[in-house]
């Protein structure tokens, strides 16, 4: 069986989802959630790219 890791980054949080096909059906299992920390730079809200990159890397392996 082949597994794939999907990383979804939303407005307030992100998640890692393990995806595979079992018995002809798509199987999804959320395995990790993390906060999407918005920060302010020059009075503008921006994503904290360094934090997102660190959380998008697989921290549990």
C-alpha angles and dihedrals in degrees: 000000000000120000128199129194117223119194116201119190113195134179096274106012145012134216142197114223125191110218131193141143115251121182091343093308129108111246121202125187122180106219106169138020128192138178121256099221111208114203135189121243120175090345091305125113112235137169116261095240094184091054092046092050091049091051094043089058109085101262096181098059 
